[in-house]
Amino acid sequence: MTRVISRTPTALAVTLSATLALTLASAGVAQATPHAADFDATPPWAGKPFYEQQVLAVGGDGVFPNYRIPALTVTNDGDLLASYDGRPTGIDAPGPNSILQRRSTDNGRTWQPTTVVRAGVAGAQKQGYSDPSYIVDRTTGTVFNFHVFSMDQGFTGSRPGVDPANRNVLHANVSSSTDEGHTWQHRTITAEITADLGWRSRFAASGQGIQLKYGEHAGRLLQQFTIINGAGAFQAVSVYSDDHGQSWQVGKPVGVGMDENKTVELSDGRIMLNSRDSARSGYRKVAYSTDGGVTYGEVTLDRELPDPTNNASIVRAFPNAPKGSNEARVLLFSNAATQSSRTNGTVRMSCDDGQTWPAARVFAPGEMAYSTLATLPDGGVGLLYEPGHNAVTFARFNLAWLQGLCAPLTAPEVTAERGTSLTTELTVHNQLGPVIRPESLSFDSPEGWTVEASSPGAITPGRTATVPVTITVPAAGPGGTHRIPMRLTDSTGRSSAGTITVRVPKTPEEVDGRISVTGGTLTNPKTTPYAVGDRLQFTFRVRNLTDAVTTVVPTGNLRDFDPNVDARNCRWRNLPGNDAYNCGSGYHLVTQADLDRGSFTPVTTWTSTSGEDVTVVEHRGQEVTLR
């Protein structure tokens, strides 16, 4: 059988007409050379919108009672590979799970029967393989499938060590295939990617890794991992290869409270890391690397990407696009777009390297857990996702289905007092695509507010339009941060979105998550003089003074106290309104300097975060006389 695979920069299934080619050029879309070793999506303004899906696996089919954790990629020959866990006991590692795979040779329209990449072994000497993630080396064609190798421990129970025979270590495995994923060779790489023997656990973030395209690190393979370091903190780290997978190295871990994380190469060659937040902020965490993923800068929250502490996916829509081009800036992102539940599966599009996300469409309004994206040889986009926690569904769509414009709406953040009006400016930037002819501009303002603006005129590619916006805040309105969604719709029915942020100062009584801290009391006093090494144990009581849920994080001069230092600590996540807790784990070991001074006092700082409200309480505990 002969299959013709299109690798043109727009990846259209049919030859572009001269008219469309002219449109692409006039819209600022870069033209790459043919037969590039990757697959680009069809531009969002081209083609008839479509979305279709089918179930690939569902628990209780007589083979496995549970299927979870999707991974997706396209081989150099254009075969679409979908991988996921088959879980015979329905649990994560250390269950005797298997890594399964299905193949499509027609862009996901039909699928071949299930095969096994790595089979789990049940029994007393059980072995399990979980959480797959693919990388395809576009230079050699080798397909890699990273996954967990477990025996007696899962992620949180794993112990320090790198011996592949140690049953209490959660290991890192990678399977490789040189025949498009038909047969596999297997390796355990725990020792290669464990830079600090204090690290006690690690797993590859499921979905898909990347291969870098630009600059001195072009060709580098990059797979993201989550580790638990010696202090018990969850960190993100890049595992990479510069020799086509013959060996693997590990970068420097970044952040705390990280979890499953993905990377994408931006148009300027930087790497963006996008992570699930195990600290449950309700948003994605983001950091950037300028050295090909070895190190990353400061971790920040992306408040345009709400997330309920869940896995997600981020990819380039046009991976063949030249560095610095408009196409190279286009990213796709999928996740459960809520802050509280694994629902509302949504695909978003950014046309400026993830600075804004003006286009979005919901594909699963009900339950939706993990998801992963891949661009297809016919110009479509593949989406493999979990419609809950016991099935795997494949969807295929084109960018036209998003019905979005690469034209973010932006406005500066403003502050307004109750009962006042102000005028600010709204900017619309046509970043990529044909001329935009706006038909409407709407605002979803809070009750009692008034937001008024006129639609801008036609906006040519690469140009911006600015219109004044007048905002009136009611006298009786609540204080706080108000994010007002805005949407521009053009004459074709496509739209783009943005947010105006208005801060209305709160009264002291309106601040959520206010806390009181008492105690700092010594619980094990001595009647004889203290000596170096004596342990001083303290207890504290923290009360939430508001109706809102809050998270309390302490720091101070104690051990087993600060979550950034010790796994055992006095942090409390999601403290209910008007509730309280006691913490008695904090301690101090007497030093010679303490004895010379004659006393020790616990000095602590407690930070309470409830939504966007942050309260900081400084507290001095009981002074302990040591002589």
C-alpha positions in Angstrom: 0.0 0.0 0.0 1.3 3.5 -0.9 0.6 6.4 1.4 1.3 10.0 0.3 2.3 12.3 3.2 2.2 16.0 2.9 4.9 17.9 4.8 4.3 21.3 3.4 4.5 24.2 5.9 0.7 24.5 6.0 0.2 20.7 5.9 -2.9 20.9 3.7 -4.2 17.6 2.4 -4.5 19.1 -1.0 -2.4 21.5 -3.0 -2.8 25.1 -2.1 -4.4 27.2 -4.8 -2.5 30.3 -5.9 -5.1 32.4 -4.2 -4.6 30.8 -0.8 -0.8 30.9 -1.2 -1.1 34.6 -1.8 -3.3 34.9 1.3 -0.7 33.1 3.3 2.0 35.4 2.1 0.0 38.6 2.7 -1.0 37.4 6.2 2.7 37.2 7.2 2.9 33.3 7.2 6.4 32.1 6.7 7.1 29.6 4.0 9.3 26.7 5.0 11.1 24.3 2.6 9.2 21.2 1.6 9.8 17.7 3.1 10.7 19.1 6.5 10.8 16.4 9.1 7.7 17.4 11.0 4.0 18.3 10.4 2.4 21.7 10.4 -1.3 22.5 11.0 -3.5 24.2 8.4 -3.9 27.9 9.3 -7.0 28.8 11.3 -8.6 30.8 8.5 -8.2 28.0 5.9 -10.5 25.0 5.4 -13.9 24.0 6.6 -14.1 23.6 10.4 -14.3 20.0 11.6 -14.1 18.1 14.9 -14.6 14.3 15.2 -13.7 11.8 17.9 -13.8 8.1 18.8 -13.1 6.0 21.9 -9.8 4.0 21.7 -10.1 2.3 25.1 -12.6 2.0 27.9 -12.3 0.1 31.2 -14.2 -3.1 31.6 -13.7 -4.2 28.0 -12.6 -7.7 29.1 -8.8 -6.9 28.8 -8.1 -4.2 31.4 -10.5 -2.8 34.0 -8.9 0.6 33.8 -7.2 2.7 31.1 -5.5 6.0 31.9 -2.6 8.4 31.0 -2.6 9.3 27.2 0.5 9.9 25.1 0.5 10.8 21.4 3.0 11.3 18.6 3.5 11.0 14.8 6.3 9.0 13.4 8.5 10.3 10.5 6.5 8.1 8.1 3.3 9.7 9.3 1.9 7.0 11.5 0.0 8.3 14.5 0.8 6.4 17.7 -1.4 6.6 20.8 -0.1 5.1 24.1 -1.6 4.7 27.5 -1.7 2.6 30.7 -3.5 -0.7 30.9 -4.1 -1.0 34.7 -5.2 -4.5 35.8 -5.8 -3.4 39.4 -7.1 0.1 38.6 -4.3 1.8 40.4 -1.2 3.9 39.5 2.3 2.7 40.3 3.2 0.4 41.9 0.4 -1.6 40.2 1.5 -4.2 37.6 0.5 -1.9 34.7 1.4 -2.2 31.1 2.2 0.4 28.4 -0.2 -0.1 25.5 -0.2 1.3 22.0 -2.5 1.7 19.0 -1.5 2.9 15.5 -3.3 4.9 12.8 -2.1 5.2 9.3 -4.8 7.6 8.1 -4.4 10.6 10.4 -6.5 9.0 13.2 -9.6 8.1 11.1 -9.2 4.4 11.8 -7.0 2.5 14.3 -5.2 -0.8 14.4 -5.6 -3.3 17.3 -3.9 -2.7 20.6 -0.2 -3.8 21.0 2.1 -3.8 24.0 5.1 -1.6 24.4 6.1 -2.9 27.8 4.1 -5.6 29.7 3.6 -5.5 33.5 4.1 -8.6 35.6 1.7 -9.5 38.4 2.6 -11.5 41.6 4.9 -11.2 44.5 7.7 -9.9 42.3 5.5 -7.5 40.4 6.7 -5.1 37.8 4.7 -2.2 36.5 5.1 0.4 33.7 3.0 3.6 33.7 2.7 7.1 32.4 4.0 7.0 28.8 5.5 10.0 27.0 6.8 9.9 23.4 9.6 11.7 21.6 10.4 11.2 17.9 13.9 12.1 16.8 13.2 13.7 13.4 16.8 13.2 12.4 17.1 9.4 12.9 13.4 8.5 13.0 13.8 6.7 16.4 10.7 6.7 18.5 11.1 6.9 22.3 8.5 6.0 24.9 9.4 7.1 28.4 7.6 5.7 31.4 7.7 4.7 35.0 9.2 1.4 36.1 7.8 0.4 39.5 8.1 -2.6 41.7 7.1 -2.1 45.4 6.8 1.7 45.6 5.0 4.5 43.8 6.0 8.1 43.3 5.5 9.3 46.9 6.8 6.1 48.6 10.0 5.8 46.6 13.3 5.7 48.4 16.6 7.3 47.4 18.8 5.1 45.2 19.6 4.3 41.6 20.2 0.5 41.6 17.8 -0.9 39.0 17.3 -4.0 41.2 16.2 -1.9 44.2 12.5 -2.7 44.5 11.8 0.4 46.8 13.0 2.8 44.1 10.6 4.2 41.4 12.7 3.9 38.3 12.8 5.8 35.0 12.6 3.6 31.9 12.8 4.5 28.2 11.8 2.1 25.3 13.2 2.9 21.9 12.1 1.8 18.4 13.9 2.2 15.1 11.0 0.8 13.1 8.3 3.3 13.6 7.2 1.8 16.9 6.6 -1.8 15.8 9.3 -3.3 18.0 11.0 -1.9 21.1 14.2 -2.1 23.1 14.2 -1.2 26.8 16.5 0.7 29.2 16.5 1.8 32.8 18.1 5.2 33.0 17.6 6.1 36.7 21.3 6.4 37.4 21.9 8.6 34.3 19.2 11.2 35.3 19.7 11.3 39.1 22.1 14.2 39.7 21.7 14.1 43.4 21.5 10.8 45.3 19.2 12.5 47.8 16.5 12.6 45.2 14.1 9.9 46.2 11.7 9.7 43.3 11.1 10.7 39.7 8.7 10.2 36.8 8.4 11.3 33.2 5.5 13.7 32.6 3.1 11.8 30.3 2.2 13.0 26.9 5.0 14.1 24.5 8.5 15.6 24.8 10.1 17.8 22.2 13.1 18.1 19.9 14.7 21.5 19.6 14.8 23.2 16.2 16.9 26.4 16.6 20.3 27.5 17.6 23.3 25.7 19.1 21.1 23.1 20.7 19.1 22.2 17.6 18.4 18.5 17.5 18.4 18.1 21.3 15.8 15.7 22.7 14.0 17.1 25.8 11.7 15.1 28.1 10.3 16.6 31.3 10.4 14.9 34.7 9.0 15.6 38.1 11.3 14.7 41.0 11.0 14.6 44.8 14.2 16.1 46.2 15.9 15.3 49.5 13.8 17.9 51.3 10.6 16.3 50.0 9.8 19.1 47.5 8.2 18.4 44.1 10.4 20.0 41.4 10.5 20.0 37.6 13.6 19.1 35.6 14.5 18.5 32.0 16.1 15.3 30.9 17.9 15.7 27.6 20.1 14.0 25.0 22.5 15.5 22.5 23.4 12.2 20.9 20.0 11.0 19.6 19.2 9.1 22.7 22.4 7.1 23.1 22.8 8.8 26.5 20.6 11.0 28.7 21.6 13.9 31.0 19.6 15.8 33.5 19.4 19.6 34.0 18.9 21.6 37.2 15.6 21.2 39.0 13.4 24.2 39.2 10.6 25.4 41.5 8.7 23.9 44.4 5.2 22.6 44.3 5.7 21.5 40.7 4.3 18.4 39.1 3.7 17.0 35.6 5.2 19.6 33.3 5.7 20.2 29.6 8.1 22.3 27.4 7.7 24.1 24.1 10.4 25.8 22.0 9.5 29.5 21.4 10.0 31.5 18.3 13.3 33.0 19.6 14.7 29.7 20.7 13.9 30.0 24.4 12.2 27.1 26.1 8.9 27.6 28.0 8.2 25.2 30.8 4.5 24.9 31.6 3.7 23.0 34.8 0.8 21.6 36.9 0.9 23.2 40.3 0.9 20.7 43.2 0.5 23.7 45.6 -3.0 24.1 44.1 -2.9 27.8 43.1 -5.6 27.2 40.5 -3.2 28.3 37.6 -0.4 26.9 35.5 3.2 27.6 36.5 5.6 28.9 33.9 9.4 29.3 33.6 11.8 30.0 30.8 15.2 28.6 29.8 17.8 30.2 27.6 20.2 27.3 27.5 18.1 24.5 25.9 16.4 23.4 29.1 19.4 22.8 31.3 18.4 25.6 33.7 15.2 27.7 34.1 14.5 31.1 35.6 11.9 32.3 38.0 8.6 30.3 38.2 5.5 32.4 37.9 1.8 31.8 37.6 0.0 32.3 34.2 -3.3 33.7 35.2 -4.7 33.3 31.7 -4.4 29.5 32.2 -6.7 28.3 35.0 -6.0 24.7 36.0 -7.4 22.3 38.7 -3.9 20.7 39.4 -4.0 18.5 36.3 -1.8 17.3 33.5 -1.9 19.4 30.3 -0.3 19.8 26.8 1.4 22.6 25.0 2.8 22.3 21.4 3.6 24.4 18.4 1.0 24.6 15.6 3.7 25.0 13.0 6.8 23.2 14.2 8.6 23.7 10.8 8.3 27.5 10.9 11.6 29.4 10.7 13.0 31.0 13.8 11.4 34.4 14.6 8.6 34.0 12.1 4.9 34.7 12.8 4.1 31.0 12.5 6.7 30.1 15.0 4.9 32.1 17.7 1.6 30.0 17.4 1.1 27.6 20.3 -1.7 25.2 21.2 -2.6 24.3 24.7 -5.1 21.8 26.1 -6.3 21.2 29.7 -9.3 21.1 32.0 -9.9 24.9 32.1 -11.3 25.3 35.6 -9.7 25.9 39.0 -11.7 23.3 41.0 -12.5 20.2 39.0 -11.3 18.0 36.1 -14.0 19.2 33.7 -14.3 21.7 30.8 -11.7 20.3 28.5 -10.5 23.2 26.3 -8.1 23.9 23.5 -6.5 27.3 23.4 -4.4 29.1 20.8 -1.7 31.7 21.3 -0.1 33.7 18.5 2.6 35.4 20.6 4.6 32.6 22.3 2.1 32.2 25.0 1.9 35.8 26.2 -1.8 35.8 25.4 -4.4 33.2 24.6 -7.1 34.9 22.5 -8.7 31.8 21.0 -10.3 28.9 22.9 -13.0 26.3 22.4 -14.4 23.7 24.7 -14.2 20.1 23.5 -15.5 18.3 26.6 -17.8 20.3 28.9 -18.1 17.4 31.3 -15.4 15.3 32.9 -11.9 15.6 31.3 -8.7 14.7 33.0 -5.3 14.3 31.1 -4.9 15.4 27.5 -2.1 15.6 24.9 -1.9 17.2 21.4 0.0 16.5 18.2 -0.1 18.1 14.7 -1.0 15.6 12.0 0.3 15.0 8.4 -3.0 16.2 6.8 -2.9 19.6 8.5 -5.2 18.6 11.3 -4.5 18.4 15.1 -4.8 15.2 17.1 -6.0 15.3 20.7 -5.9 12.2 22.9 -7.7 12.7 26.2 -9.4 11.1 29.2 -13.2 11.6 29.4 -12.9 11.0 33.1 -10.5 8.5 34.7 -11.3 5.2 32.9 -11.2 5.7 29.2 -9.1 7.2 26.4 -10.6 9.1 23.5 -9.0 10.4 20.3 -10.3 13.6 18.6 -9.1 15.2 15.4 -9.9 18.8 14.4 -8.5 21.6 12.4 -7.6 25.1 13.6 -10.6 26.5 11.8 -12.8 24.6 14.3 -11.4 26.9 17.1 -13.2 29.8 15.3 -10.5 32.1 16.7 -8.6 35.1 15.6 -4.9 35.7 16.2 -5.8 39.1 17.6 -5.6 39.4 21.4 -7.5 42.1 23.2 -5.3 43.8 25.9 -5.8 46.6 28.3 -3.7 47.9 31.2 -4.8 46.9 34.7 -6.6 49.8 36.4 -7.8 50.7 39.9 -11.1 52.3 40.5 -12.9 53.4 43.7 -16.5 52.5 44.3 -19.0 54.9 42.7 -16.5 56.3 40.1 -15.9 56.0 36.4 -12.7 55.9 34.4 -11.5 55.6 30.8 -8.7 53.3 29.7 -7.5 52.0 26.3 -8.2 48.7 24.7 -5.7 47.4 22.0 -6.4 44.8 19.4 -3.4 43.4 17.5 -3.8 41.4 14.3 -0.8 39.1 14.9 -1.4 36.6 12.1 -4.0 36.1 9.4 -6.0 38.1 6.9 -7.6 41.5 7.4 -10.0 41.5 10.4 -13.3 43.3 10.0 -14.8 43.6 13.4 -18.6 43.4 13.8 -19.0 43.5 17.6 -17.1 44.1 20.8 -18.7 42.8 24.0 -17.9 42.8 27.7 -19.2 40.4 30.4 -19.2 42.9 33.2 -20.2 42.3 36.9 -23.7 43.0 38.0 -24.3 46.8 38.3 -21.2 47.7 36.3 -21.2 49.6 33.0 -18.5 49.0 30.4 -18.8 50.9 27.1 -16.6 50.9 23.9 -17.1 51.1 20.1 -15.8 48.4 17.8 -12.6 49.3 15.9 -12.4 49.5 12.2 -10.7 47.0 9.8 -7.3 45.8 11.1 -4.7 44.8 8.5 -2.1 42.0 9.3 0.5 43.1 11.7 -1.4 46.3 12.7 -3.1 47.3 15.9 -6.2 49.3 16.7 -6.9 51.2 19.9 -10.3 52.2 21.3 -11.3 54.0 24.5 -13.2 52.0 27.1 -15.2 53.6 29.9 -15.8 51.6 33.0 -18.3 52.6 35.8 -18.1 50.9 39.2 -21.3 51.0 41.3 -21.1 52.6 44.8 -22.4 49.4 46.4 -20.1 47.0 44.5 -17.7 44.6 46.3 -14.0 45.3 46.6 -11.4 43.0 45.1 -10.0 42.1 41.7 -12.5 42.0 38.9 -11.5 40.4 35.6 -13.9 41.5 32.9 -13.9 39.2 29.9 -14.1 40.9 26.5 -14.7 39.5 23.1 -14.3 40.8 19.5 -16.2 39.0 16.7 -15.5 39.6 13.0 -17.7 39.4 10.0 -16.9 35.7 9.5 -18.0 34.7 13.0 -14.5 34.2 14.3 -13.5 35.8 17.6 -10.8 36.7 19.9 -10.8 37.3 23.7 -9.1 39.2 26.4 -9.6 40.5 29.9 -9.6 43.9 31.6 -8.5 43.7 35.2 -10.1 46.3 37.5 -9.0 46.4 41.2 -11.4 47.9 43.6 -9.7 48.5 47.0 -11.0 46.3 49.7 -11.9 47.3 53.2 -10.1 45.5 56.0 -13.1 43.4 56.6 -13.3 42.2 53.0 -9.8 40.7 52.9 -10.1 36.9 52.6 -7.9 34.5 54.5 -7.0 36.8 57.5 -5.4 34.7 60.2 -4.3 34.9 63.8 -1.3 33.0 65.2 -0.8 32.2 68.8 1.6 30.0 70.7 5.2 29.5 69.9 5.2 27.8 73.3 7.8 25.4 74.5 6.3 22.0 75.1 9.3 20.1 76.6 10.9 22.5 79.2 13.9 21.3 81.3 14.5 21.9 84.9 18.3 21.6 84.4 20.6 23.8 82.3 20.5 23.2 78.6 23.4 21.8 76.5 24.3 21.9 72.9 22.1 19.6 70.9 19.1 19.7 73.2 15.9 19.8 71.3 13.4 22.6 71.9 9.9 21.7 70.7 7.3 24.3 70.0 3.6 24.4 69.3 1.4 27.0 67.5 -2.2 27.6 66.8 -3.5 29.2 63.6 -7.1 30.4 63.1 -8.8 31.4 59.9 -10.7 34.6 60.8 -12.8 34.7 57.5 -15.3 32.6 55.7 -13.0 31.9 52.8 -10.7 28.9 52.4 -7.0 29.8 52.7 -3.6 28.2 52.5 -1.1 29.0 55.3 2.7 28.7 54.7 5.1 29.4 57.6 8.8 30.3 57.6 11.1 30.8 60.5 14.1 29.7 62.6 12.7 26.2 63.3 13.1 22.8 61.6 10.2 20.6 60.6 8.4 23.9 60.1 9.0 25.4 56.7 7.7 23.4 53.7 10.5 24.8 51.5 13.0 23.1 53.8 11.4 20.0 55.4 8.9 17.5 54.3 7.3 17.5 57.8 6.2 21.1 58.4 3.5 23.5 59.6 1.9 24.3 56.2 -1.9 23.8 55.9 -3.5 23.7 52.5 -7.1 24.7 52.1 -7.9 25.6 55.7 -11.7 26.0 55.8 -13.3 29.3 56.8 -13.4 30.0 60.5 -11.4 26.8 61.2 -8.1 26.4 63.1 -5.3 24.0 63.4 -2.4 23.2 65.8 1.1 22.5 64.7 3.6 21.0 67.1 6.3 19.7 64.7 8.6 22.8 64.8 11.8 22.4 66.8 15.2 23.9 67.3 18.5 22.2 68.4 20.4 24.3 70.9 23.7 25.7 69.6 26.7 27.1 71.4 25.7 30.6 70.1 22.3 30.1 71.9 24.1 29.2 75.1 26.4 32.2 74.9 23.3 34.4 74.4 21.5 32.7 77.2 18.2 32.2 75.4 16.3 31.2 72.2 13.2 32.7 70.8 11.2 31.2 67.9 10.6 34.0 65.3 8.2 33.0 62.6 6.3 34.5 59.6 3.0 33.0 58.5 1.7 33.8 55.0 -2.0 33.1 54.3 -3.1 33.1 50.7 -6.8 33.0 49.8 -7.4 33.6 46.1 -5.5 36.9 45.4 -5.6 38.1 49.0 -2.4 37.6 51.0 -2.1 38.2 54.7 1.3 38.1 56.4 1.6 37.6 60.2 4.9 38.1 62.0 5.0 36.2 65.3 7.5 35.9 68.2 7.1 33.0 70.4 8.1 32.2 74.0 11.6 33.2 74.9 13.4 30.1 76.4 16.0 30.8 79.0 18.8 28.3 78.6 20.9 28.9 81.7 
